[in-house]
Amino acid sequence: MVVTTQHKQFPSLELESGIVLAPVDVAYETYGTLNESKSNAILIVHAFSGDAHAGGVDAEGHKGWWDNMIGPGKGFDTSKYFVICSNVLGGCKGSTGPSSINPATGQPYAMSFPVITIGDMVRLQKLLIDSFGITRLLSIAGGSMGGMQVLEWAVRYPESVASAIPIASTARHSAQQIAFNEVARQAIMADPDWCNGNYYNSKPPGRGLAVARMVGHITYMSDESMRQKFGRRLREDNGIFEVESYLRYRGSQFVDRFDANSYLYITKAMDVFDLANGAQSLVPVLAKSRTRYLIISFTSDWLYPSYQSLEIVSALRRRNQDVAYIELTSNYGHDAFLVEVDEQADLIRGFLSRTMKENEKR
Amino acid sequence: MVVTTQHKQFPSLELESGIVLAPVDVAYETYGTLNESKSNAILIVHAFSGDAHAGGVDAEGHKGWWDNMIGPGKGFDTSKYFVICSNVLGGCKGSTGPSSINPATGQPYAMSFPVITIGDMVRLQKLLIDSFGITRLLSIAGGSMGGMQVLEWAVRYPESVASAIPIASTARHSAQQIAFNEVARQAIMADPDWCNGNYYNSKPPGRGLAVARMVGHITYMSDESMRQKFGRRLREDNGIFEVESYLRYRGSQFVDRFDANSYLYITKAMDVFDLANGAQSLVPVLAKSRTRYLIISFTSDWLYPSYQSLEIVSALRRRNQDVAYIELTSNYGHDAFLVEVDEQADLIRGFLSRTMKENEKR
C-alpha cells in the first residue's frame, strides 16, 4: 500500500515569541487505524533533516526514514497502534517554513520567517493531534531533535502524553553540539549564493549547504563505523579516499532535498532549546510531566553521548518518576537510532504494550 | 632576548614524487647553543598551522607556540640543548609553499605547487640539519602533524635520530581524521574567492578558510573543555552563544595569518601519510628505526585518540624496541600537548637527560 503525505492548514499558530503565523500548514502521514476510544495514537517526531514520511513506501518507491520501526509487527506495530508523523514547523517538506509563501507579501518568507523554537514545533503538532480528536497520546517517540520534542511534549502537555520515548537525545545542547551547528550555519551564510536568504528565485547556496551537511555526516557516524565503512581505501576511478567521495556525494545530494534557510532556523531552535529554561537542574521541570519514560542511548554516539540521557534519567529518578533507561551497544554512532533496529524495536514493543495495558486500567 | 626567524635557501630539493623544487627556502629559529661535538641538537617539528617561532619572544612581543616547553630549565632545556624549529615545506611562514614565487613564472605557485608529503617536509628538515653539520639529532619532538614527522625521521634516517618524541599523533590518519580535513578543504574550495587557488593578487578565500578553521577548533578541544570554557553562556552584547562568538573570532583571525592553499596542501599531506605505506602492520617499518621513543597521548584527545599512539607502542614492543609510553590525563582534548605543560615537561626532561647520557657512552 502506497503512503501519501497529507496536508492540513490551521488558521493561525501563536509562537512562543508571541508572533502569530497565519495560516500555518502541516504535512503529515498516518499508519494503522485510530481505535474508537482514540487511545492507541502514537506521535513520531523526526530528527533535524527528517520529514513526515516515516513509514511505508511512497509513490516514488521511497521507504520512510523509520520504516524499519513502523509497520505491522514492527517496533511501532501498526496492527495495534495508530501512528502519526508530521514535518516540523520551520521545515521544507510541506510544513510552513522559511521557503513557504508569506501571504502578506506573496514572496517566500526567507529570513523574515520568525524565530521558532522546539516548543513551537510541538504547538503545531498539538494542533494536528487535536484535529484528530485525540486527547491523550499513547506515546510520543523520536531520536535526536525528535527526542527534544518528546521531552517538550511531556512537560508542556502532561495530561496528553501517556508515555515518552526520547532516543539519542538531550535536554539541552552542549557547547560542542552548538559549535558543530554554528560551523554549518557559517558555511551556508558564507556562500555568496545565500544572499541573506533571498535565493528562492535564483540559485540556492548549494556549496555552503553541502559543506554543512558534510560536517553533519561526520558527527552522525562514529570513528569505528567510518573505519569499517571506508578505512583508508582509495577510489579506483579518481584516487581520492572513499570517505572523501562519500562525503562529497552526500553533501551534494542533500542540496536537492533540503532548504538552506530551514537548516539555519531548525539548528538554531535545537541550540536554543533548554528544557530547564536556564536552570541548572532538570528535576523541577521534569516533575511537571505525568508520563512513563523509555530513554535509549547508544554507546558510540559521541554527538548525543549517553551522559546526556543519563542526566534526564537521574532527574526523573530523583522524584521517583517512572523511567526505564538502556544504553544499547552499537558502533554506528548517532545514526544508530535509525539503523540498530532489533533491540530497539523489542524494547519499544514491550514498553508500548505495558503502557496500553496501564492506560486501559485508568 | 628577542628571537628572530632566520632563513636559508638550498639550491634544490627532490620530492618523493621525483619533482625537483628549485630553489627551496626554509625558515627556522634556534634556541640555546650547539656544543662542540654537535651532540646536543633537538629538532622541534610543528603541527599543521604552526611555524618556526616555537620558543622565546619575537620583535612584536609574541611568544613562541611552545614557549612553555622551550627555554632554560624547561622541558626542552636550552641551557643544555640546542633547539631548532623550522617551518614546514608547503607552509606560509617563510618556507617554500604554494604562496611562494615560482622562479619559472615570476608568479606565486598557487595550485601549480607540486604535491608534497610528510616525507618531503622531513627531507627539507634534513637539509637544514646537515647545514649545521649535525649528523645525529639528540632528539626530535612534535605533536599532532609534528608527531608524523618525528616518526618519518625515525624510520627514514635511523642513524640520525637518537631519540624520538611523537605526541598526540598517529602513524596514519583514520577515515574520521581524513573526513574532518576534507570538510575543511571543501569549505575553502567552495569559496568563490578561492578562484582555483589564484587569489594572490586579489581577495583570499577568507570565508571558506574561516569555516575550515572553525571545524578545526572544535576537533582540537574536548566536549568537556568546551563545556568548561563556554557552557551555554550567551554574550551580553549580541545574545549569541559564547562558543559561537569564539569560533567566529578564531576563524576570522586565522584568515590574517594563514594561506588557504597551504591549508589544502598540508592537510592532504597529513591524510596521505602512512608510515607503513599501505601495509597493515607497523612492525616492519618501525623496525627500521634505531631510536629510543617517548610516546605521549592525552585522555580527552578524540582527534588523535590514545589507541593510535598505542598502535605504535605495540608495534615497537613486538620487536623489543626501546619505548616509553604514557597517557596523560587532561580535559583539553587535542590542544593538551600545547597547554598541559607540567607533566609533559618532566617526562621529556628525564627522557632527554637519559638519552644524552646513553649517547655519551656510544
Interface residues (C-beta under 8 A of the other chain):
Chain A: R172 H173 S174 A175 Q176 I178 A179 F180 E182 V183 Q186 A187 A190 D191 P192 R207 G208 A210 V211 M214 V215 H217 I218 M221 D223 M226 R227 K229 F230 G231 R232 F241 E242 V243 E244 L247 R248 G251 D271 D274 W302 P305
Chain B: R172 H173 S174 A175 Q176 I178 A179 F180 E182 V183 Q186 A187 A190 D191 P192 R207 G208 A210 V211 M214 V215 H217 I218 M221 D223 M226 R227 K229 F230 G231 R232 F241 E242 V243 E244 L247 R248 G251 D271 D274 W302 P305
